[in-house]
Amino acid sequence: MILDYEPGDKVTNPDKKEWGIGQVQSIIDYKVTVNFENVGKKVINAKNIELIKLGK
């Protein structure tokens, strides 16, 4: 599994659209820390949840 995002990228969680747009803060192994506009920082396990990268 290759993660297709890096710190600074904008992403959304398709299962939690109400979280809004998030910005990737860090990636350690498959743990992706994202700061979402509506709910703040969340740590996402990329093995379980596929974030959608937004175009720049």
PQR file with spaces between the fields and no chain letter, atoms N, CA, C, O and H, PARSE charges and radii, in Angstrom:
ATOM       1  N    MET     1       0.851   -1.187    0.000 -0.4000 1.5000
ATOM       2  CA   MET     1       0.000    0.000    0.000 -0.0000 2.0000
ATOM       3  C    MET     1       0.893    1.246    0.000  0.5500 1.7000
ATOM       4  O    MET     1       1.769    1.397    0.851 -0.5500 1.4000
ATOM       5  N    ILE     2       0.658    2.114   -0.950 -0.4000 1.5000
ATOM       6  CA   ILE     2       1.418    3.363   -1.050 -0.0000 2.0000
ATOM       7  C    ILE     2       0.457    4.514   -0.789  0.5500 1.7000
ATOM       8  O    ILE     2      -0.594    4.610   -1.422 -0.5500 1.4000
ATOM       9  H    ILE     2      -0.054    1.991   -1.641  0.4000 1.0000
ATOM      10  N    LEU     3       0.818    5.379    0.141 -0.4000 1.5000
ATOM      11  CA   LEU     3      -0.023    6.530    0.445 -0.0000 2.0000
ATOM      12  C    LEU     3       0.243    7.625   -0.578  0.5500 1.7000
ATOM      13  O    LEU     3       1.393    7.935   -0.889 -0.5500 1.4000
ATOM      14  H    LEU     3       1.672    5.301    0.655  0.4000 1.0000
ATOM      15  N    ASP     4      -0.827    8.203   -1.091 -0.4000 1.5000
ATOM      16  CA   ASP     4      -0.732    9.165   -2.187 -0.0000 2.0000
ATOM      17  C    ASP     4      -0.837   10.611   -1.700  0.5500 1.7000
ATOM      18  O    ASP     4      -1.268   11.489   -2.448 -0.5500 1.4000
ATOM      19  H    ASP     4      -1.761    7.952   -0.838  0.4000 1.0000
ATOM      20  N    TYR     5      -0.445   10.858   -0.453 -0.4000 1.5000
ATOM      21  CA   TYR     5      -0.482   12.229    0.042 -0.0000 2.0000
ATOM      22  C    TYR     5       0.701   12.477    0.953  0.5500 1.7000
ATOM      23  O    TYR     5       1.347   11.547    1.435 -0.5500 1.4000
ATOM      24  H    TYR     5      -0.095   10.144    0.154  0.4000 1.0000
ATOM      25  N    GLU     6       0.970   13.756    1.178 -0.4000 1.5000
ATOM      26  CA   GLU     6       2.109   14.161    1.998 -0.0000 2.0000
ATOM      27  C    GLU     6       1.692   15.385    2.804  0.5500 1.7000
ATOM      28  O    GLU     6       0.661   15.987    2.505 -0.5500 1.4000
ATOM      29  H    GLU     6       0.445   14.512    0.787  0.4000 1.0000
ATOM      30  N    PRO     7       2.461   15.768    3.813 -0.5600 1.5000
ATOM      31  CA   PRO     7       2.099   16.930    4.615  0.2800 2.0000
ATOM      32  C    PRO     7       1.840   18.159    3.743  0.5500 1.7000
ATOM      33  O    PRO     7       2.591   18.465    2.817 -0.5500 1.4000
ATOM      34  N    GLY     8       0.747   18.851    4.077 -0.4000 1.5000
ATOM      35  CA   GLY     8       0.344   20.032    3.320 -0.0000 2.0000
ATOM      36  C    GLY     8      -0.788   19.769    2.342  0.5500 1.7000
ATOM      37  O    GLY     8      -1.491   20.697    1.943 -0.5500 1.4000
ATOM      38  H    GLY     8       0.137   18.603    4.830  0.4000 1.0000
ATOM      39  N    ASP     9      -0.971   18.505    1.949 -0.4000 1.5000
ATOM      40  CA   ASP     9      -2.043   18.169    1.007 -0.0000 2.0000
ATOM      41  C    ASP     9      -3.411   18.349    1.650  0.5500 1.7000
ATOM      42  O    ASP     9      -3.576   18.132    2.850 -0.5500 1.4000
ATOM      43  H    ASP     9      -0.400   17.751    2.273  0.4000 1.0000
ATOM      44  N    LYS    10      -4.385   18.745    0.848 -0.4000 1.5000
ATOM      45  CA   LYS    10      -5.778   18.862    1.284 -0.0000 2.0000
ATOM      46  C    LYS    10      -6.483   17.544    0.975  0.5500 1.7000
ATOM      47  O    LYS    10      -6.329   16.980   -0.108 -0.5500 1.4000
ATOM      48  H    LYS    10      -4.251   18.921   -0.127  0.4000 1.0000
ATOM      49  N    VAL    11      -7.263   17.063    1.954 -0.4000 1.5000
ATOM      50  CA   VAL    11      -7.950   15.782    1.809 -0.0000 2.0000
ATOM      51  C    VAL    11      -9.353   15.864    2.411  0.5500 1.7000
ATOM      52  O    VAL    11      -9.675   16.790    3.157 -0.5500 1.4000
ATOM      53  H    VAL    11      -7.389   17.522    2.834  0.4000 1.0000
ATOM      54  N    THR    12     -10.171   14.882    2.072 -0.4000 1.5000
ATOM      55  CA   THR    12     -11.458   14.701    2.736 -0.0000 2.0000
ATOM      56  C    THR    12     -11.582   13.237    3.138  0.5500 1.7000
ATOM      57  O    THR    12     -10.939   12.359    2.563 -0.5500 1.4000
ATOM      58  H    THR    12      -9.910   14.130    1.467  0.4000 1.0000
ATOM      59  N    ASN    13     -12.421   12.996    4.137 -0.4000 1.5000
ATOM      60  CA   ASN    13     -12.745   11.636    4.543 -0.0000 2.0000
ATOM      61  C    ASN    13     -14.125   11.330    3.969  0.5500 1.7000
ATOM      62  O    ASN    13     -15.118   11.887    4.437 -0.5500 1.4000
ATOM      63  H    ASN    13     -12.944   13.709    4.604  0.4000 1.0000
ATOM      64  N    PRO    14     -14.209   10.453    2.964 -0.5600 1.5000
ATOM      65  CA   PRO    14     -15.499   10.207    2.302  0.2800 2.0000
ATOM      66  C    PRO    14     -16.562    9.654    3.248  0.5500 1.7000
ATOM      67  O    PRO    14     -17.753    9.795    2.970 -0.5500 1.4000
ATOM      68  N    ASP    15     -16.165    9.025    4.360 -0.4000 1.5000
ATOM      69  CA   ASP    15     -17.127    8.484    5.324 -0.0000 2.0000
ATOM      70  C    ASP    15     -17.616    9.548    6.303  0.5500 1.7000
ATOM      71  O    ASP    15     -18.628    9.355    6.977 -0.5500 1.4000
ATOM      72  H    ASP    15     -15.197    8.911    4.585  0.4000 1.0000
ATOM      73  N    LYS    16     -16.899   10.672    6.381 -0.4000 1.5000
ATOM      74  CA   LYS    16     -17.238   11.737    7.339 -0.0000 2.0000
ATOM      75  C    LYS    16     -17.180   13.094    6.637  0.5500 1.7000
ATOM      76  O    LYS    16     -16.399   13.964    7.021 -0.5500 1.4000
ATOM      77  H    LYS    16     -16.077   10.828    5.833  0.4000 1.0000
ATOM      78  N    LYS    17     -17.996   13.267    5.625 -0.4000 1.5000
ATOM      79  CA   LYS    17     -17.966   14.512    4.845 -0.0000 2.0000
ATOM      80  C    LYS    17     -18.224   15.743    5.707  0.5500 1.7000
ATOM      81  O    LYS    17     -17.771   16.840    5.382 -0.5500 1.4000
ATOM      82  H    LYS    17     -18.630   12.560    5.312  0.4000 1.0000
ATOM      83  N    GLU    18     -18.953   15.557    6.809 -0.4000 1.5000
ATOM      84  CA   GLU    18     -19.257   16.681    7.689 -0.0000 2.0000
ATOM      85  C    GLU    18     -18.004   17.238    8.385  0.5500 1.7000
ATOM      86  O    GLU    18     -18.040   18.342    8.926 -0.5500 1.4000
ATOM      87  H    GLU    18     -19.320   14.666    7.074  0.4000 1.0000
ATOM      88  N    TRP    19     -16.910   16.485    8.371 -0.4000 1.5000
ATOM      89  CA   TRP    19     -15.647   16.972    8.950 -0.0000 2.0000
ATOM      90  C    TRP    19     -15.080   18.118    8.119  0.5500 1.7000
ATOM      91  O    TRP    19     -14.297   18.923    8.624 -0.5500 1.4000
ATOM      92  H    TRP    19     -16.882   15.587    7.931  0.4000 1.0000
ATOM      93  N    GLY    20     -15.467   18.195    6.857 -0.4000 1.5000
ATOM      94  CA   GLY    20     -14.962   19.248    5.980 -0.0000 2.0000
ATOM      95  C    GLY    20     -13.619   18.879    5.369  0.5500 1.7000
ATOM      96  O    GLY    20     -13.203   17.720    5.382 -0.5500 1.4000
ATOM      97  H    GLY    20     -16.102   17.542    6.447  0.4000 1.0000
ATOM      98  N    ILE    21     -12.961   19.886    4.841 -0.4000 1.5000
ATOM      99  CA   ILE    21     -11.652   19.690    4.219 -0.0000 2.0000
ATOM     100  C    ILE    21     -10.586   19.672    5.293  0.5500 1.7000
ATOM     101  O    ILE    21     -10.621   20.462    6.237 -0.5500 1.4000
ATOM     102  H    ILE    21     -13.299   20.827    4.832  0.4000 1.0000
ATOM     103  N    GLY    22      -9.637   18.762    5.139 -0.4000 1.5000
ATOM     104  CA   GLY    22      -8.536   18.659    6.089 -0.0000 2.0000
ATOM     105  C    GLY    22      -7.199   18.857    5.409  0.5500 1.7000
ATOM     106  O    GLY    22      -7.058   18.677    4.199 -0.5500 1.4000
ATOM     107  H    GLY    22      -9.609   18.121    4.372  0.4000 1.0000
ATOM     108  N    GLN    23      -6.218   19.235    6.221 -0.4000 1.5000
ATOM     109  CA   GLN    23      -4.858   19.371    5.711 -0.0000 2.0000
ATOM     110  C    GLN    23      -3.989   18.351    6.444  0.5500 1.7000
ATOM     111  O    GLN    23      -3.974   18.286    7.674 -0.5500 1.4000
ATOM     112  H    GLN    23      -6.333   19.382    7.203  0.4000 1.0000
ATOM     113  N    VAL    24      -3.266   17.558    5.655 -0.4000 1.5000
ATOM     114  CA   VAL    24      -2.377   16.549    6.232 -0.0000 2.0000
ATOM     115  C    VAL    24      -1.259   17.248    7.010  0.5500 1.7000
ATOM     116  O    VAL    24      -0.575   18.121    6.477 -0.5500 1.4000
ATOM     117  H    VAL    24      -3.278   17.611    4.656  0.4000 1.0000
ATOM     118  N    GLN    25      -1.083   16.856    8.269 -0.4000 1.5000
ATOM     119  CA   GLN    25      -0.056   17.429    9.124 -0.0000 2.0000
ATOM     120  C    GLN    25       1.202   16.551    9.147  0.5500 1.7000
ATOM     121  O    GLN    25       2.324   17.042    9.021 -0.5500 1.4000
ATOM     122  H    GLN    25      -1.640   16.146    8.702  0.4000 1.0000
ATOM     123  N    SER    26       0.985   15.241    9.312 -0.4000 1.5000
ATOM     124  CA   SER    26       2.123   14.320    9.361 -0.0000 2.0000
ATOM     125  C    SER    26       1.669   12.920    8.996  0.5500 1.7000
ATOM     126  O    SER    26       0.486   12.587    9.069 -0.5500 1.4000
ATOM     127  H    SER    26       0.073   14.842    9.414  0.4000 1.0000
ATOM     128  N    ILE    27       2.647   12.106    8.598 -0.4000 1.5000
ATOM     129  CA   ILE    27       2.390   10.701    8.270 -0.0000 2.0000
ATOM     130  C    ILE    27       3.493    9.883    8.925  0.5500 1.7000
ATOM     131  O    ILE    27       4.675   10.073    8.640 -0.5500 1.4000
ATOM     132  H    ILE    27       3.607   12.377    8.539  0.4000 1.0000
ATOM     133  N    ILE    28       3.091    8.968    9.811 -0.4000 1.5000
ATOM     134  CA   ILE    28       4.036    8.058   10.455 -0.0000 2.0000
ATOM     135  C    ILE    28       3.481    6.657   10.255  0.5500 1.7000
ATOM     136  O    ILE    28       2.421    6.315   10.779 -0.5500 1.4000
ATOM     137  H    ILE    28       2.131    8.814   10.043  0.4000 1.0000
ATOM     138  N    ASP    29       4.209    5.853    9.491 -0.4000 1.5000
ATOM     139  CA   ASP    29       3.719    4.544    9.058 -0.0000 2.0000
ATOM     140  C    ASP    29       2.389    4.762    8.343  0.5500 1.7000
ATOM     141  O    ASP    29       2.353    5.463    7.331 -0.5500 1.4000
ATOM     142  H    ASP    29       5.070    6.131    9.065  0.4000 1.0000
ATOM     143  N    TYR    30       1.297    4.184    8.838 -0.4000 1.5000
ATOM     144  CA   TYR    30      -0.011    4.373    8.209 -0.0000 2.0000
ATOM     145  C    TYR    30      -0.899    5.304    9.026  0.5500 1.7000
ATOM     146  O    TYR    30      -2.094    5.421    8.752 -0.5500 1.4000
ATOM     147  H    TYR    30       1.327    3.615    9.660  0.4000 1.0000
ATOM     148  N    LYS    31      -0.328    5.960   10.020 -0.4000 1.5000
ATOM     149  CA   LYS    31      -1.081    6.911   10.846 -0.0000 2.0000
ATOM     150  C    LYS    31      -0.924    8.305   10.244  0.5500 1.7000
ATOM     151  O    LYS    31       0.170    8.870   10.229 -0.5500 1.4000
ATOM     152  H    LYS    31       0.642    5.864   10.242  0.4000 1.0000
ATOM     153  N    VAL    32      -2.034    8.846    9.751 -0.4000 1.5000
ATOM     154  CA   VAL    32      -2.025   10.149    9.093 -0.0000 2.0000
ATOM     155  C    VAL    32      -2.744   11.141   10.006  0.5500 1.7000
ATOM     156  O    VAL    32      -3.922   10.960   10.312 -0.5500 1.4000
ATOM     157  H    VAL    32      -2.922    8.387    9.763  0.4000 1.0000
ATOM     158  N    THR    33      -2.044   12.183   10.438 -0.4000 1.5000
ATOM     159  CA   THR    33      -2.664   13.227   11.249 -0.0000 2.0000
ATOM     160  C    THR    33      -3.162   14.312   10.315  0.5500 1.7000
ATOM     161  O    THR    33      -2.407   14.871    9.520 -0.5500 1.4000
ATOM     162  H    THR    33      -1.087   12.330   10.189  0.4000 1.0000
ATOM     163  N    VAL    34      -4.465   14.600   10.428 -0.4000 1.5000
ATOM     164  CA   VAL    34      -5.110   15.571    9.550 -0.0000 2.0000
ATOM     165  C    VAL    34      -5.835   16.598   10.410  0.5500 1.7000
ATOM     166  O    VAL    34      -6.527   16.238   11.362 -0.5500 1.4000
ATOM     167  H    VAL    34      -5.079   14.146   11.074  0.4000 1.0000
ATOM     168  N    ASN    35      -5.679   17.868   10.077 -0.4000 1.5000
ATOM     169  CA   ASN    35      -6.398   18.938   10.754 -0.0000 2.0000
ATOM     170  C    ASN    35      -7.613   19.301    9.901  0.5500 1.7000
ATOM     171  O    ASN    35      -7.483   19.961    8.870 -0.5500 1.4000
ATOM     172  H    ASN    35      -5.117   18.161    9.304  0.4000 1.0000
ATOM     173  N    PHE    36      -8.807   18.861   10.345 -0.4000 1.5000
ATOM     174  CA   PHE    36     -10.045   19.112    9.604 -0.0000 2.0000
ATOM     175  C    PHE    36     -10.672   20.430   10.044  0.5500 1.7000
ATOM     176  O    PHE    36     -10.595   20.804   11.214 -0.5500 1.4000
ATOM     177  H    PHE    36      -8.913   18.326   11.183  0.4000 1.0000
ATOM     178  N    GLU    37     -11.298   21.137    9.091 -0.4000 1.5000
ATOM     179  CA   GLU    37     -11.844   22.462    9.377 -0.0000 2.0000
ATOM     180  C    GLU    37     -12.983   22.438   10.390  0.5500 1.7000
ATOM     181  O    GLU    37     -13.162   23.416   11.116 -0.5500 1.4000
ATOM     182  H    GLU    37     -11.361   20.833    8.141  0.4000 1.0000
ATOM     183  N    ASN    38     -13.753   21.366   10.467 -0.4000 1.5000
ATOM     184  CA   ASN    38     -14.923   21.345   11.356 -0.0000 2.0000
ATOM     185  C    ASN    38     -14.723   20.574   12.658  0.5500 1.7000
ATOM     186  O    ASN    38     -15.488   20.766   13.604 -0.5500 1.4000
ATOM     187  H    ASN    38     -13.607   20.572    9.877  0.4000 1.0000
ATOM     188  N    VAL    39     -13.714   19.709   12.728 -0.4000 1.5000
ATOM     189  CA   VAL    39     -13.549   18.878   13.930 -0.0000 2.0000
ATOM     190  C    VAL    39     -12.131   18.895   14.494  0.5500 1.7000
ATOM     191  O    VAL    39     -11.857   18.214   15.482 -0.5500 1.4000
ATOM     192  H    VAL    39     -13.092   19.554   11.960  0.4000 1.0000
ATOM     193  N    GLY    40     -11.239   19.649   13.893 -0.4000 1.5000
ATOM     194  CA   GLY    40      -9.872   19.724   14.400 -0.0000 2.0000
ATOM     195  C    GLY    40      -9.032   18.529   13.981  0.5500 1.7000
ATOM     196  O    GLY    40      -9.304   17.886   12.967 -0.5500 1.4000
ATOM     197  H    GLY    40     -11.461   20.202   13.090  0.4000 1.0000
ATOM     198  N    LYS    41      -8.001   18.238   14.779 -0.4000 1.5000
ATOM     199  CA   LYS    41      -7.051   17.186   14.414 -0.0000 2.0000
ATOM     200  C    LYS    41      -7.604   15.797   14.679  0.5500 1.7000
ATOM     201  O    LYS    41      -8.192   15.520   15.724 -0.5500 1.4000
ATOM     202  H    LYS    41      -7.780   18.761   15.603  0.4000 1.0000
ATOM     203  N    LYS    42      -7.395   14.941   13.699 -0.4000 1.5000
ATOM     204  CA   LYS    42      -7.768   13.530   13.807 -0.0000 2.0000
ATOM     205  C    LYS    42      -6.599   12.697   13.307  0.5500 1.7000
ATOM     206  O    LYS    42      -5.919   13.072   12.352 -0.5500 1.4000
ATOM     207  H    LYS    42      -6.918   15.166   12.850  0.4000 1.0000
ATOM     208  N    VAL    43      -6.372   11.564   13.960 -0.4000 1.5000
ATOM     209  CA   VAL    43      -5.364   10.612   13.490 -0.0000 2.0000
ATOM     210  C    VAL    43      -6.112    9.498   12.774  0.5500 1.7000
ATOM     211  O    VAL    43      -6.937    8.801   13.365 -0.5500 1.4000
ATOM     212  H    VAL    43      -6.924   11.259   14.736  0.4000 1.0000
ATOM     213  N    ILE    44      -5.806    9.345   11.493 -0.4000 1.5000
ATOM     214  CA   ILE    44      -6.489    8.387   10.632 -0.0000 2.0000
ATOM     215  C    ILE    44      -5.558    7.208   10.366  0.5500 1.7000
ATOM     216  O    ILE    44      -4.393    7.400   10.019 -0.5500 1.4000
ATOM     217  H    ILE    44      -5.136    9.912   11.013  0.4000 1.0000
ATOM     218  N    ASN    45      -6.072    5.991   10.528 -0.4000 1.5000
ATOM     219  CA   ASN    45      -5.311    4.806   10.152 -0.0000 2.0000
ATOM     220  C    ASN    45      -5.581    4.556    8.669  0.5500 1.7000
ATOM     221  O    ASN    45      -6.670    4.116    8.298 -0.5500 1.4000
ATOM     222  H    ASN    45      -7.019    5.836   10.809  0.4000 1.0000
ATOM     223  N    ALA    46      -4.594    4.834    7.830 -0.4000 1.5000
ATOM     224  CA   ALA    46      -4.774    4.742    6.382 -0.0000 2.0000
ATOM     225  C    ALA    46      -4.974    3.306    5.904  0.5500 1.7000
ATOM     226  O    ALA    46      -5.323    3.093    4.742 -0.5500 1.4000
ATOM     227  H    ALA    46      -3.710    5.191    8.132  0.4000 1.0000
ATOM     228  N    LYS    47      -4.762    2.323    6.767 -0.4000 1.5000
ATOM     229  CA   LYS    47      -5.053    0.943    6.391 -0.0000 2.0000
ATOM     230  C    LYS    47      -6.559    0.698    6.409  0.5500 1.7000
ATOM     231  O    LYS    47      -7.056   -0.187    5.713 -0.5500 1.4000
ATOM     232  H    LYS    47      -4.478    2.496    7.710  0.4000 1.0000
ATOM     233  N    ASN    48      -7.289    1.489    7.212 -0.4000 1.5000
ATOM     234  CA   ASN    48      -8.728    1.291    7.374 -0.0000 2.0000
ATOM     235  C    ASN    48      -9.572    2.323    6.648  0.5500 1.7000
ATOM     236  O    ASN    48     -10.692    2.022    6.235 -0.5500 1.4000
ATOM     237  H    ASN    48      -6.885    2.208    7.777  0.4000 1.0000
ATOM     238  N    ILE    49      -9.054    3.537    6.485 -0.4000 1.5000
ATOM     239  CA   ILE    49      -9.815    4.629    5.884 -0.0000 2.0000
ATOM     240  C    ILE    49      -8.993    5.234    4.749  0.5500 1.7000
ATOM     241  O    ILE    49      -7.836    5.612    4.935 -0.5500 1.4000
ATOM     242  H    ILE    49      -8.144    3.781    6.820  0.4000 1.0000
ATOM     243  N    GLU    50      -9.607    5.318    3.578 -0.4000 1.5000
ATOM     244  CA   GLU    50      -8.925    5.917    2.442 -0.0000 2.0000
ATOM     245  C    GLU    50      -9.339    7.375    2.301  0.5500 1.7000
ATOM     246  O    GLU    50     -10.488    7.672    1.972 -0.5500 1.4000
ATOM     247  H    GLU    50     -10.547    5.011    3.427  0.4000 1.0000
ATOM     248  N    LEU    51      -8.415    8.269    2.546 -0.4000 1.5000
ATOM     249  CA   LEU    51      -8.683    9.690    2.391 -0.0000 2.0000
ATOM     250  C    LEU    51      -8.648   10.035    0.902  0.5500 1.7000
ATOM     251  O    LEU    51      -7.910    9.426    0.127 -0.5500 1.4000
ATOM     252  H    LEU    51      -7.482    8.028    2.813  0.4000 1.0000
ATOM     253  N    ILE    52      -9.451   11.011    0.523 -0.4000 1.5000
ATOM     254  CA   ILE    52      -9.490   11.461   -0.868 -0.0000 2.0000
ATOM     255  C    ILE    52      -8.680   12.737   -0.976  0.5500 1.7000
ATOM     256  O    ILE    52      -8.975   13.727   -0.306 -0.5500 1.4000
ATOM     257  H    ILE    52     -10.050   11.505    1.153  0.4000 1.0000
ATOM     258  N    LYS    53      -7.659   12.714   -1.819 -0.4000 1.5000
ATOM     259  CA   LYS    53      -6.790   13.892   -2.013 -0.0000 2.0000
ATOM     260  C    LYS    53      -7.495   14.856   -2.962  0.5500 1.7000
ATOM     261  O    LYS    53      -8.007   14.463   -4.010 -0.5500 1.4000
ATOM     262  H    LYS    53      -7.420   11.910   -2.363  0.4000 1.0000
ATOM     263  N    LEU    54      -7.507   16.118   -2.571 -0.4000 1.5000
ATOM     264  CA   LEU    54      -8.119   17.148   -3.398 -0.0000 2.0000
ATOM     265  C    LEU    54      -7.090   17.752   -4.321  0.5500 1.7000
ATOM     266  O    LEU    54      -5.908   17.808   -3.984 -0.5500 1.4000
ATOM     267  H    LEU    54      -7.091   16.438   -1.720  0.4000 1.0000
ATOM     268  N    GLY    55      -7.523   18.206   -5.484 -0.4000 1.5000
ATOM     269  CA   GLY    55      -6.609   18.843   -6.430 -0.0000 2.0000
ATOM     270  C    GLY    55      -6.064   20.151   -5.876  0.5500 1.7000
ATOM     271  O    GLY    55      -6.711   20.820   -5.070 -0.5500 1.4000
ATOM     272  H    GLY    55      -8.484   18.161   -5.758  0.4000 1.0000
ATOM     273  N    LYS    56      -4.869   20.499   -6.320 -0.4000 1.5000
ATOM     274  CA   LYS    56      -4.230   21.716   -5.811 -0.0000 2.0000
ATOM     275  C    LYS    56      -4.643   22.914   -6.612  0.5500 1.7000
ATOM     276  O    LYS    56      -4.203   24.028   -6.327 -0.5500 1.4000
ATOM     277  H    LYS    56      -4.343   19.955   -6.974  0.4000 1.0000
